[in-house]
Amino acid sequence: MASTATNKQPLLVDSPLHLVYNTDKAISGSASLIDIQGTNTAIAAVNAINTDGCIIEDIYSLNRGTTAYTLMLYFSTAADFLRTDSVFVGTFTSSTAATVTKTEWADMPFTLAPVPNVGSVSRNQALFVPGGTCLWVARQATTNVTDAPIVGFSGGWY
């Protein structure tokens, strides 16, 4: 592969990443705030603490009922418990359709990599999870439920 003018090589994915979680019991501790509360049961979804990091190209939810749930994403340097000093990354809402429907996080950051202009999309979107960081997911809620969405993360490890 050709290098750039500064002789830097592109990041290459070593292995695929696809993780899926049930969010029935993954609560943020607040039904209205984006700040994580001390009493939360968030899920350490993509743990890159002892790795070189990863790239996530798709974060999605699959609804299991007709109630809309807000899914919240956080970065933290801890993988055992999501602390209040975590950094809010973004949020998206699951579908309310009567059948299972995939909803993707549409507000992912744009990448710097150039891409061919295909259709109406001229840039790629992806989330880089740096080494030493953990990506957490929680529902914006204070109680457990039985019909919360399944949330998935797809990409690759460096």
N, C-alpha and C positions, 0 to 999 in steps of 0.2 A: 504494500500500500504506500502511496506517495505521501511524503510528509509535507507540512506546511512550510511557508517561507521562514518561520522561526524554528523549524525542525522539531516541532512538537507532534507527537503521534496522537491520533484520536483515542478516546477511551473505548475499550473493547469489552463487551460483556463476556464473562467467563462461564456463567451458568444461568439458565432461565429461572425466573421467580414467578410463582403464582400461588397466592395464599388467599384462603377464604375463611370468613368467620361469621358466626351467628351473633347478632347484637342484642339478643333478648335481655341479657344481664349487663351489658356494657353501658353504664350510665355516667353522665358527666357530673352529676350532683346538683345541677340547676336546670330548671325548665325554661329559663329565659336568658341567662348570661352566657357569653362565649368563654369567659374565664373559667378554668377548671376549678372545681371545689375540692376541699380536702377529703370529703366522703364520696369518692368516685370509684367505679369499677371498670374503668377504660381498659381496652385491650392493647397490649404491645403488639401491634400488627406486623410491622416490618422492622426487625431488630438488626440494625447495622452497627451495633456498638463495637464488636471485635472484628469488623470487616473493612474492606476498602470502600464500602458504600454500594449503592445500587441506583438504578434508574427505573422509575415506575411510569409506564406509558398509559396505563388505564387503571382508574379507581372507579368501581361501579357498585351499585346495590341491586339486589333482586328482592322485590317486595314479596311478603308472605301474607298480606292482608290488604284491606282497603284504607288503613290509617296511614297518613303521611308522617314519616319520622325524619327528623333532622339529624344527619350524621356529621360529626365534627372531627377534624383532623388536627393533631398536635405533633410538634417536634419536642423531644426531650433527650437529655443525656443519660437518663435512667431507664432501665428496662424492668424494674421490679414493681414500681408503683408510680403512677402519673402524679407528679407533684405540682403545686400551684405555680411554680416558676417555669412551667412549660410554655412553649410558643405556639400560639394559634396559627394554623396554616390555612384552613379553609373549611367550608361547609357545603353540603348539598342535601337535597330532600329526596326521599324515596318516593316511588310512584304510588298512586292510590287506585290503580287499575284492579279490576276484579280477577284478572289472570296475572301470572308472574310476568313482570316487565322489568327490563334492565334499564337503569338510570345511571348515566355516567357523570362524573364530576367534570363539568364543562369549564370551570374556571381554573384549570391547571395552568401553571406558568408556561410561557412559550419558550422553546429551546433556541439556542444560538446557532444550531446546525442548519445549514442551508438545505432546502428540500425542493424537489421539482414542484411546480405549481400544478396540482391535480384538482380539478373541479374548482370550488370556491375557497378552498383552504390553501393558504400559501405558506403556513408555518406549522411546525410540529409543536405539540404540547406534551410535557412530561414533567415529573417531579423528581428531582435529584435528592436522594437521601444520603448525606455525607457519612463517611465512616465515623464512628463514635457517636452516632445519633440513632434514635429510635422513633419511628412514626407510630403514633397511637391513634386509635379510633374510639369514639364514644357517641352514644345517642344523647341528644340534648334532652335530658329527662332526670327525674329523681326516683323513679320506680321501675322495677322489672316488668316485662310484658312477655307474652307468648307468641306474638306475631311480628316481632321486629324484623327488619330486613337482614338478608345475608349481604355482607360486604366483601368485595374481592379486590385484590391488588395484583397487577400483572406487569412484568418488566424483566429486569435482569440484574444479576450481581456482578460487580467488578472484581 
